Amino acid sequence: MDANEQPQAKVTRSIVFVTGEAAPYAKSGGLGDVCGSLPIALAARGHRVMVVMPRYLNGSSDKNYAKALYTGKHIKIPCFGGSHEVTFFHEYRDNVDWVFVDHPSYHRPGSLYGDNFGAFGDNQFRYTLLCYAACEAPLILELGGYIYGQNCMFVVNDWHASLVPVLLAAKYRPYGVYRDSRSTLVIHNLAHQGVEPASTYPDLGLPPEWYGALEWVFPEWARRHALDKGEAVNFLKGAVVTADRIVTVSQGYSWEVTTAEGGQGLNELLSSRKSVLNGIVNGIDINDWNPTTDKCLPHHYSVDDLSGKAKCKAELQKELGLPVREDVPLIGFIGRLDYQKGIDLIKMAIPELMREDVQFVMLGSGDPIFEGWMRSTESSYKDKFRGWVGFSVPVSHRITAGCDILLMPSRFEPCGLNQLYAMQYGTVPVVHGTGGLRDTVETFNPFGAKGEEGTGWAFSPLTVDKMLWALRTAMSTFREHKPSWEGLMKRGMTKDHTWDHAAEQYEQIFEWAFVDQPYVM
Ligand SMILES: Nc1ncnc2c1ncn2[C@@H]1O[C@H](COP(=O)(O)OP(=O)(O)O[C@H]2O[C@H](CO)[C@@H](O)[C@H](O)[C@H]2O)[C@@H](O)[C@H]1O
């Protein structure tokens, strides 16, 4: 799209994203994708946009920050019983100010949040630093010659950034700073809330009277022993209380978080904030995820010429050491090996599924039990199953392009990006009808009002039988109804998955936030 065609915002603002990750600098999952692409989409619409995240140096990620230069600015943060110096690095790319907070606690081997021994024990400290630094950045960093100033929209993502609205309300507004700013909490995943013992509260450097904002009491069944009072501090809860607006990454999920089943303990609180709670389905970065230009693919293709997809399938089969056959349905799974993603269902279904004439490839890392299971399943079904244990962005692109079907039996899914990537690549998603999956995948209907309709299969309830039923229906459509299959592929590929629509909806939320008074105690 050339600059003249690019739709522009009606009101432009200074927007500060705060996040634990953003691609391509650091990514462990969908949060990184969104924070690496939504800011660019908002900047293209005319906003001034800054993204604040840690400068993670773990050996392999260091090169991603090569173009980020030291700003000469450093601050001391009063928390955790000391005064901790952080410095700021900066890169201007795609019209966005990428700001990296530097501190020794972000320099260590492992992934972003942990290593082979589990989550890092000092994550609360690491993300407290991030939040303090993010509040200072708009006031002190002269980016492109001038500061962002006090009239900003802070977009705080998940628990890592959740202390920001609390700090604005507790430590800035009482002194007249940031009275013209607002904050929007974006919930990508309620499963991680940043919960630590209540005894850590004094470490956060907040006034004692603000304890209630973060106060969290575990239900009795979740306590460790009879004397455990279950008292904790919960970062995400702090943001649910103090943020001016709350967005979940799909409309379906915005309802689910208010229910006992989906609210992960925060449902009542979120229900009480329904008037400021909205859902906006994520977009995707179509510069990165585009089958006509994707640098990770051996062949390119488009909705007008799908021949390259068949070649991608053959190359993938070759790469995986599977029989190169066009007629066999190739099913893929990509994702964190986590309870959320329903891996246990796949594990239970595999013996039955492997009786079919099918090929299955899984790419994922996470729970060591499932990693081990993927390796052993591969040796049991040498001609049919491949389990790629690890995290590899190029491989994820090749699987998305080379497969016929993408399986996502997620237990819950706030939005889900892989089904969007799959549709963009003409790969038909078979998903559990929950959250954002239900919002984005329309089940195939051969008898729709305008003929065939739908982009995949959304099955429910989440049982092995239902999942196998959906997969078998998809596989028989693939084998026996080629024109219908091509229709499914093409409808998925021509859906608008760009960020522009979502960016416009975010702008509306920002406008509403600025109409209301900011949070003050
Ligand atoms: N082993 C591997 N190798 C390479 N790439 C891998 C990989 N495992 C995962 N990925 C990539 O990580 C991303 C995963 O994104 P998802 O949105 O599907 O899930 P996630 O649960 O991380 O995100 C959370 O945040 C996002 C963003 O809002 C929500 O869509 C989602 O529902 C919510 O759970 C995709 O880009 C995927 O390709």
The ligand as an SDF file (V2000), in Angstrom:
LIG
                    3D

 38 41  0  0  0  0  0  0  0  0999 V2000
    8.3200  -23.7530   18.7630 N   0  0  0  0  0  0  0  0  0  0  0  0
    8.0620  -22.6500   18.0860 C   0  0  0  0  0  0  0  0  0  0  0  0
    8.8780  -22.2500   17.1010 N   0  0  0  0  0  0  0  0  0  0  0  0
    8.5970  -21.1100   16.4090 C   0  0  0  0  0  0  0  0  0  0  0  0
    7.5480  -20.3160   16.6350 N   0  0  0  0  0  0  0  0  0  0  0  0
    6.7280  -20.6750   17.6280 C   0  0  0  0  0  0  0  0  0  0  0  0
    6.9190  -21.8460   18.3990 C   0  0  0  0  0  0  0  0  0  0  0  0
    5.9380  -21.9300   19.3220 N   0  0  0  0  0  0  0  0  0  0  0  0
    5.1480  -20.8560   19.1190 C   0  0  0  0  0  0  0  0  0  0  0  0
    5.6260  -20.1150   18.0960 N   0  0  0  0  0  0  0  0  0  0  0  0
    5.0910  -18.8630   17.5750 C   0  0  0  0  0  0  0  0  0  0  0  0
    4.6280  -18.0980   18.6750 O   0  0  0  0  0  0  0  0  0  0  0  0
    3.4170  -17.4600   18.3130 C   0  0  0  0  0  0  0  0  0  0  0  0
    2.3040  -18.0550   19.1500 C   0  0  0  0  0  0  0  0  0  0  0  0
    1.2480  -17.2000   19.1320 O   0  0  0  0  0  0  0  0  0  0  0  0
   -0.2050  -17.5730   19.6550 P   0  0  0  0  0  0  0  0  0  0  0  0
   -1.0040  -16.3520   19.5240 O   0  0  0  0  0  0  0  0  0  0  0  0
   -0.7160  -18.7290   18.8800 O   0  0  0  0  0  0  0  0  0  0  0  0
   -0.0270  -18.0540   21.1480 O   0  0  0  0  0  0  0  0  0  0  0  0
    0.5330  -17.5050   22.5730 P   0  0  0  0  0  0  0  0  0  0  0  0
   -0.1400  -18.3930   23.5290 O   0  0  0  0  0  0  0  0  0  0  0  0
    2.0090  -17.4860   22.5960 O   0  0  0  0  0  0  0  0  0  0  0  0
    0.0490  -16.0020   22.7100 O   0  0  0  0  0  0  0  0  0  0  0  0
   -0.8220  -15.3060   23.6190 C   0  0  0  0  0  0  0  0  0  0  0  0
   -0.8930  -13.9560   23.0930 O   0  0  0  0  0  0  0  0  0  0  0  0
   -1.3430  -13.9180   21.7490 C   0  0  0  0  0  0  0  0  0  0  0  0
   -1.2200  -12.4970   21.2640 C   0  0  0  0  0  0  0  0  0  0  0  0
   -2.2230  -11.6770   21.7380 O   0  0  0  0  0  0  0  0  0  0  0  0
   -2.7300  -14.4980   21.6020 C   0  0  0  0  0  0  0  0  0  0  0  0
   -3.0340  -14.5670   20.2300 O   0  0  0  0  0  0  0  0  0  0  0  0
   -2.7930  -15.8990   22.2210 C   0  0  0  0  0  0  0  0  0  0  0  0
   -4.1150  -16.3860   22.1950 O   0  0  0  0  0  0  0  0  0  0  0  0
   -2.2560  -15.8550   23.6300 C   0  0  0  0  0  0  0  0  0  0  0  0
   -2.2900  -17.1420   24.2430 O   0  0  0  0  0  0  0  0  0  0  0  0
    3.2200  -17.6990   16.8440 C   0  0  0  0  0  0  0  0  0  0  0  0
    3.8790  -16.7210   16.1000 O   0  0  0  0  0  0  0  0  0  0  0  0
    3.9260  -19.0530   16.6570 C   0  0  0  0  0  0  0  0  0  0  0  0
    4.3130  -19.2970   15.3470 O   0  0  0  0  0  0  0  0  0  0  0  0
  1  2  1  0
  2  3  1  0
  2  7  2  0
  3  4  2  0
  4  5  1  0
  5  6  2  0
  6  7  1  0
  6 10  1  0
  7  8  1  0
  8  9  2  0
  9 10  1  0
 10 11  1  0
 11 12  1  0
 11 37  1  0
 12 13  1  0
 13 14  1  0
 13 35  1  0
 14 15  1  0
 15 16  1  0
 16 17  2  0
 16 18  1  0
 16 19  1  0
 19 20  1  0
 20 21  2  0
 20 22  1  0
 20 23  1  0
 23 24  1  0
 24 25  1  0
 24 33  1  0
 25 26  1  0
 26 27  1  0
 26 29  1  0
 27 28  1  0
 29 30  1  0
 29 31  1  0
 31 32  1  0
 31 33  1  0
 33 34  1  0
 35 36  1  0
 35 37  1  0
 37 38  1  0
M  END
$$$$
